[in-house]
Amino acid sequence: MHRDHRKGGQMLDADITAPPVTPARAGLGKASYLALALLTLIYLCSSIDRMIISTIAEPLKRDFGLSDTQLGVLTGLFFSMSFAVCGIPLGMLADRVNRPRLLAALLVIWSALTFASSAAQSYFMLALARIGVGGSEAGASPTSMSIISDLFPPERRGVALSFFYMSTPIGTAIGLGLGGYLAAEFGWRTVFMVAGIPGLILAVLLLLFVKDPGRGNFESVGPVSAAVTADKPSLMAALRVLRDIPAIPLVMLAGMSLVVGQAGSHAFITPFLMRVHGITIAEAGIAGGMAQLVPGVLGVLAGGFLADRMARRGGGAGLFMIGVVMLVTAPTSIAAFLMPDWHVAMALLAFSNFMLALYYGTHFSMLLSLTPAWVRGTITGIHTVALTLMGYGAGPVITGAASDFYDRAGIANPLRWAEVTVCTMFLLAALFYFAAGLRVRHSHRSALR
């Protein structure tokens, strides 16, 4: 049982996850599904815009005379740092203003900057554009998830969020496939132009067809819901929520651990296949893409249905489920990198990727359900920044550093053992998920006494 810092009452994790009784639950209108479709297409554009800079890295290196260090900073650091700086402020803004209008404005900014990148005449101009793209895209996830949480009740959020995050593997595939084709046929500047146009169109559709839903539409009647409009959202208020609901930071730590393992192992799939198994870059690209795309889409969808089933059971069941999934994923991933035959290795990695994709629906659904509606944008912004910096930022660095360490130690196939090392992070993720589930179960049982 946690103390309610706003009203002096009691705030329970279970209060937030319990299904509310509301007429809105009787049926969801077409507007909710239309909004979800548009939000998914917008996030698809975001995923494509993130990926294309890596797809056209070699032409950029040649035309601007870049070193590999400059290329790495351009494709990763500039985007990640501006994303991290803007993520929390934009999440807080999503708690205060009209969310579809905010998202439309951000979409116009990053789409226009992507299009303008086609006219870049120097490394500096392209770097400024990437900084702007990263900063504006930082608001896409917290704003979209905040809207989705008010369009769908807890027991339907899993499928809704899984549909939303299905845009990530699809966007990655489009960025790699279509981006590579356009760059080869028409040049890298055309890639930026084509990638920037859809977002400008979607911004108009978003303003025309999506209204900002009421905040906390599906919240329980209790201390949290009673205070939804009582306080103005702020960073300090969000930090107090993290203090008073320990399950939330535990879920965040679980997600960071998972993404460190996921990003760290995936970043070196192609070098691993080439160095350890001796296949060509073309074969490695196709094998790695197929092992991630199809299992990823299927896993995201399956995870959404499982998340909704777990939400109806309550008591942190979904968190325990992901914990078990991580316990299966860790040895499967490790075994894949130890296989002597690359066909078997990729089959195991495909299964591992399916298991990893199951987490999207339950993880984000539980995060939203545990978080009071009035600070969802801010909390989601904090979570997104943490995943970007500690997960997608640190994961590949850990793998690379481990490979260098094993190489200096004289160990054969150092990258293989680096991949094995980073995959142990899935075990740490399992521990955090189990801890979060126990916190939610304890609060749920306390509320029933």
Sequence and secondary structure as in RCSB ss.txt:
>XXXX:A:sequence
MHRDHRKGGQMLDADITAPPVTPARAGLGKASYLALALLTLIYLCSSIDRMIISTIAEPLKRDFGLSDTQLGVLT
GLFFSMSFAVCGIPLGMLADRVNRPRLLAALLVIWSALTFASSAAQSYFMLALARIGVGGSEAGASPTSMSIISD
LFPPERRGVALSFFYMSTPIGTAIGLGLGGYLAAEFGWRTVFMVAGIPGLILAVLLLLFVKDPGRGNFESVGPVS
AAVTADKPSLMAALRVLRDIPAIPLVMLAGMSLVVGQAGSHAFITPFLMRVHGITIAEAGIAGGMAQLVPGVLGV
LAGGFLADRMARRGGGAGLFMIGVVMLVTAPTSIAAFLMPDWHVAMALLAFSNFMLALYYGTHFSMLLSLTPAWV
RGTITGIHTVALTLMGYGAGPVITGAASDFYDRAGIANPLRWAEVTVCTMFLLAALFYFAAGLRVRHSHRSALR
>XXXX:A:secstr
 EE TTTSSEE HHHHHS    GGGG   HHHHHHHHHHHHHHHHHHHHHHHHHHTHHHHHHHHT  HHHHHIII
IIHHHHHHHHHHHHHHHHHTTS HHHHHHHHHHHHHHHHHHGGG  SHHHHHHHHHHHHHHHTTHHHHHHHHHHH
HS HHHHHHHHHHHHTHHHHHHHHHHHHHHHHHHHH HHHHHHHHHHHHHHHHHHHHHH     TTTT  SSHHH
HTTTTS   HHHHHHHHHH THHHHHHHHHHHHHHHHHHHHTTHHHHHHHHH   HHHHHHHHHHHHHHHHHHHH
HHHHHHHHHHHHH TTHHHHHHHHHHHHHHHHHHHHHH SSHHHHHHHHHHHHHHHHTHHHHHHHHHHHHS GGG
HHHHHHHHHHHIIIIIIIHHHHHHHHHHHHHHHTT SSHHHHHHHHHHTHHHHHHHHHHHHHHHHHHHHHHHH 
